[in-house]
Amino acid sequence: VYKRQVLVFDTTLTSETHEELISGLKEKWGTDSATSKTSETYTYTGISGDSHDIEVHFPDQELYPGERPCVVFFHGGGWSGGDLAQFRTMCKYFASRGMVSMTANYSMHTTETLEALPPGESRKTICVIDGKSVIRWAKENAESLMIDTSRIVAGGASAGGHISVLSMMDEEHNNPADSLEVNTNVKAFLLFCPAFTLLEKDNTPEVNVFRHVNKTFPPTLFIVGETDGWEAASYTLADKLTNNESVLEYWMAYGEGHMFHRKDNWADVTTKKADEFLVSIGVLGGESDITDPPTGEELVLINVDSAMGIMEYELNKQLIF
């Protein structure tokens, strides 16, 4: 678990004793850290015309002055559900590590609008368009949020993993109300059980990730479950990206399925792995204070860099840990 410091204020304090307490905090920790906000919710207008929330968690300004790296998370939910709670704990953790950490809602089709889609148009497209809007929002507000735009990372789980990747790699779909001169390039991808579809199996391939495998991706972390039905497409993507000289790591939890990273016994393990990856590519410094679980959960690094790696992958999938 990561270490946190929690302050509990007695609501029966008088105004005089409350002022004394705040004064003591200011003297001990500095004016800004005693009174600064730890999180705030902002809004943006999605392609659907609705207002959506961006929940931002801030590092301690005394500990992390100046421009900080940023991570943007998109929740999963089959491009039709999910909420900000999915990544709230991880956002708080990475804020404690010095990152401006945010998680955003996005436009999704209702049953009525989904039925009205023309043939061949993907229900996922509006989600991707809003993902791009969120990245642009972070860059446009970088000065006030104290973000280093050269160290913005995008990540997500399941459908959110798909959205995070297409938010950068897709160049065709945009909200015309956005400032299109602001690019959506990011430093890295953090993918937790991402939901990708093989191109030949996709009936609506306009926002299919495999359309972009000839491009060089930024450094990409895959964290997948062995029994997840989406995992095979993730491995195929990783293999193609390796052939394209993209930098990546592919970590597997044997015996685990879709969204396993949200389980209590896996949450710290997967968060720590994401932290180590960000340190390895220079986004973060230092090291995580998350300890290994006493129950022994462990991710296994899969080699996708050679034919021998494929053999190792298939062999490991037959083992039970």
C-alpha positions in Angstrom: 0.0 0.0 0.0 1.1 3.6 -0.5 1.6 5.9 2.5 -0.9 8.6 3.0 -1.2 11.3 5.6 -4.8 12.1 6.7 -5.9 15.1 8.6 -9.2 14.9 10.5 -10.7 18.2 11.6 -13.2 18.3 14.5 -16.2 20.1 13.2 -17.0 21.4 16.7 -13.9 23.6 16.6 -14.6 27.3 17.2 -13.5 29.8 14.6 -10.7 30.9 17.0 -9.3 27.4 17.6 -9.7 26.6 13.9 -7.6 29.6 13.0 -5.0 28.5 15.5 -4.9 25.0 13.9 -4.5 26.4 10.4 -1.8 28.7 11.6 0.1 25.8 13.1 -0.2 23.9 9.8 1.1 26.8 7.9 4.0 27.1 10.2 4.8 23.4 9.9 4.2 22.7 6.2 4.1 26.1 4.5 1.2 28.3 3.5 0.4 26.7 0.2 0.4 23.1 1.3 -1.7 23.8 4.3 -4.5 25.4 2.3 -4.1 24.2 -1.3 -6.7 22.0 -3.0 -6.0 18.4 -3.5 -8.6 17.8 -6.2 -11.1 19.7 -8.3 -13.7 18.8 -10.9 -13.8 20.7 -14.2 -16.2 20.3 -17.2 -15.8 20.3 -20.9 -18.4 20.0 -23.7 -18.4 16.7 -25.6 -19.2 16.0 -29.2 -22.7 15.1 -28.1 -23.2 18.6 -26.8 -23.4 17.5 -23.2 -21.2 18.6 -20.4 -18.7 16.0 -19.0 -16.6 16.0 -15.9 -12.8 15.9 -15.6 -11.7 15.1 -12.1 -8.2 16.4 -11.4 -6.0 15.4 -8.5 -3.0 17.7 -7.7 0.4 17.0 -6.2 1.5 18.8 -3.1 2.9 22.1 -4.5 5.5 22.4 -1.8 6.9 18.9 -2.6 6.5 19.3 -6.4 6.9 22.9 -7.4 6.9 24.1 -11.1 5.6 22.1 -14.0 4.6 18.5 -13.2 4.0 15.4 -15.4 0.4 14.5 -16.1 -1.6 11.4 -16.5 -5.1 11.2 -18.1 -7.2 8.1 -17.4 -10.3 7.0 -19.3 -12.6 4.5 -17.5 -13.9 1.3 -19.1 -17.5 0.3 -19.6 -18.0 -1.0 -23.1 -18.2 2.5 -24.7 -21.6 2.7 -23.0 -21.0 2.9 -19.2 -18.5 3.3 -16.4 -17.6 6.2 -14.2 -14.8 8.3 -12.7 -14.6 6.1 -9.6 -12.7 3.5 -11.6 -9.4 5.5 -11.6 -9.9 7.7 -8.5 -7.6 5.7 -6.3 -4.9 5.5 -8.9 -5.2 9.2 -9.6 -4.7 9.9 -5.9 -1.6 7.7 -5.8 0.0 9.3 -8.9 -0.8 12.7 -7.5 1.2 11.6 -4.4 4.1 10.8 -6.7 4.1 14.3 -8.2 1.8 13.9 -11.3 -1.3 16.0 -12.1 -3.7 13.1 -12.4 -7.0 13.3 -14.0 -9.8 11.0 -15.1 -12.6 12.1 -17.5 -16.1 11.1 -18.6 -16.9 11.1 -22.3 -19.8 11.0 -24.7 -21.6 7.7 -25.2 -24.5 6.7 -27.3 -27.9 6.2 -25.9 -30.1 3.3 -27.1 -31.9 5.7 -29.4 -28.9 7.4 -30.9 -27.2 4.0 -31.3 -30.1 2.7 -33.3 -30.0 5.8 -35.5 -26.3 5.3 -36.5 -25.8 4.8 -40.2 -24.4 1.4 -41.3 -20.6 1.1 -40.8 -20.3 4.0 -38.3 -18.8 2.8 -35.0 -20.5 3.5 -31.7 -16.9 4.0 -30.4 -16.2 7.1 -32.5 -17.8 9.7 -30.2 -15.8 8.3 -27.3 -12.5 8.7 -29.2 -13.4 12.3 -30.3 -14.1 13.2 -26.6 -10.8 11.5 -25.6 -9.0 13.8 -27.9 -10.9 16.8 -26.5 -9.7 15.9 -23.0 -6.1 15.7 -24.1 -6.4 19.1 -25.7 -8.1 20.5 -22.6 -5.2 19.3 -20.5 -2.7 21.0 -22.8 -4.7 24.2 -23.2 -4.9 24.5 -19.4 -1.4 23.4 -18.7 -0.2 26.7 -17.4 -2.9 27.0 -14.7 -2.7 23.3 -13.8 1.1 23.5 -13.8 1.5 20.6 -16.3 4.6 19.8 -18.3 3.0 19.1 -21.7 6.0 17.1 -22.8 5.2 14.5 -20.1 1.5 13.9 -20.5 0.6 10.2 -20.4 -2.7 8.7 -21.5 -4.2 5.5 -20.0 -7.3 3.5 -19.5 -9.0 0.2 -18.8 -11.0 -1.9 -21.3 -12.8 0.5 -23.6 -10.8 3.3 -21.9 -7.6 1.7 -23.1 -8.9 1.8 -26.6 -9.9 5.5 -26.2 -6.6 6.5 -24.7 -4.6 5.0 -27.7 -6.9 6.3 -30.4 -7.0 9.8 -28.8 -3.4 10.1 -30.1 -3.1 7.7 -33.0 -6.4 8.6 -34.8 -6.1 11.7 -37.0 -9.4 11.6 -38.8 -12.0 12.3 -36.1 -12.2 15.5 -34.2 -14.7 17.8 -32.5 -14.8 20.9 -34.8 -15.3 23.1 -31.7 -11.8 22.1 -30.4 -8.7 24.1 -31.0 -7.4 21.7 -33.7 -4.0 23.3 -33.8 -3.4 21.7 -30.3 -2.1 18.2 -31.0 -3.1 15.1 -29.0 0.3 13.6 -28.8 1.3 12.0 -25.5 4.5 10.6 -23.9 3.2 7.1 -23.2 0.2 4.8 -22.9 -0.8 2.8 -19.8 -3.2 0.1 -20.8 -5.1 -2.1 -18.3 -6.9 -5.0 -20.0 -7.5 -2.9 -23.1 -10.4 -3.7 -25.4 -9.0 -4.0 -28.9 -10.6 -5.8 -31.9 -8.7 -7.5 -34.7 -9.3 -5.6 -37.9 -10.7 -8.6 -39.8 -13.3 -9.1 -37.0 -14.4 -5.5 -36.7 -17.7 -4.6 -38.5 -17.1 -0.9 -37.8 -13.3 -0.4 -38.2 -13.1 3.4 -38.5 -11.5 3.7 -35.0 -9.8 0.4 -35.0 -6.3 0.5 -33.5 -4.8 -1.9 -36.1 -5.3 0.7 -38.7 -2.3 2.5 -37.1 0.2 -0.3 -36.5 2.5 1.1 -39.2 3.1 4.2 -37.0 5.5 4.3 -34.2 3.7 4.4 -30.9 5.0 6.1 -27.8 6.2 3.8 -25.0 3.3 1.5 -24.1 2.6 -0.6 -21.1 0.2 -3.5 -21.4 -1.2 -5.1 -18.2 -3.5 -8.0 -19.2 -5.2 -11.0 -17.7 -4.5 -14.5 -19.1 -8.2 -15.5 -19.3 -9.4 -12.2 -20.6 -11.3 -12.6 -23.9 -9.7 -9.3 -25.1 -6.1 -10.4 -24.4 -5.4 -12.1 -27.7 -5.9 -8.9 -29.6 -3.6 -7.1 -27.2 -0.9 -9.6 -27.8 -1.3 -9.3 -31.5 -1.0 -5.5 -31.3 2.1 -5.7 -29.1 3.7 -8.1 -31.6 3.0 -5.8 -34.5 4.3 -2.8 -32.5 7.5 -4.6 -31.6 8.1 -5.3 -35.3 7.7 -1.5 -35.8 10.4 -0.8 -33.2 7.9 0.7 -30.7 9.0 0.5 -27.1 6.6 -1.6 -24.9 6.3 -3.9 -22.0 3.7 -6.7 -21.8 2.8 -8.0 -18.3 0.4 -10.8 -17.7 -1.5 -12.0 -14.6 -2.0 -15.8 -15.0 -5.4 -17.1 -14.1 -7.0 -13.6 -14.1 -9.6 -12.2 -16.4 -10.9 -8.9 -17.6 -10.4 -5.9 -15.3 -8.6 -8.0 -12.7 -6.5 -4.9 -11.8 -9.5 -3.5 -9.9 -9.5 -6.4 -7.4 -8.2 -5.5 -4.0 -5.3 -8.0 -4.2 -4.2 -6.7 -7.6 -4.7 -3.0 -7.4 -1.4 -2.2 -5.7 0.5 -4.7 -7.9 -0.7 -3.1 -11.1 -0.3 0.5 -9.9 3.3 -0.2 -8.8 4.0 -1.7 -12.2 2.7 1.4 -13.9 4.8 3.5 -11.6 8.0 1.5 -12.5 7.2 1.9 -16.2 6.9 5.6 -15.9 10.2 5.8 -14.0 11.9 3.7 -16.7 10.9 6.1 -19.5 11.8 9.3 -17.5 8.3 10.6 -16.7 8.7 10.0 -12.9 11.7 10.0 -10.6 12.5 8.1 -7.4 10.6 4.9 -6.7 7.2 3.7 -5.5 6.6 3.1 -1.8 4.0 0.4 -2.6 5.0 -2.9 -1.0 4.6 -6.3 -2.5 1.4 -8.1 -1.3 1.8 -10.8 1.3 -0.5 -13.0 -0.7 2.0 -13.2 -3.5 0.2 -11.8 -6.6 2.8 -11.2 -9.3 2.8 -10.1 -12.9 4.9 -12.0 -15.4 6.8 -10.2 -18.2 6.0 -11.7 -21.6 8.6 -11.5 -24.4 6.9 -10.4 -27.6 10.2 -9.5 -29.4 10.9 -12.8 -31.2 9.7 -16.2 -32.3 11.1 -17.6 -29.1 9.0 -15.0 -27.3 5.9 -16.4 -28.9 6.8 -19.9 -27.9 7.4 -18.7 -24.3 4.0 -16.9 -24.4 2.2 -20.0 -25.4 4.0 -22.2 -22.9 3.4 -19.8 -20.0 -0.3 -19.7 -20.8 -0.5 -23.4 -20.1 1.0 -23.0 -16.6 -1.1 -22.5 -13.5 0.4 -20.4 -10.7 
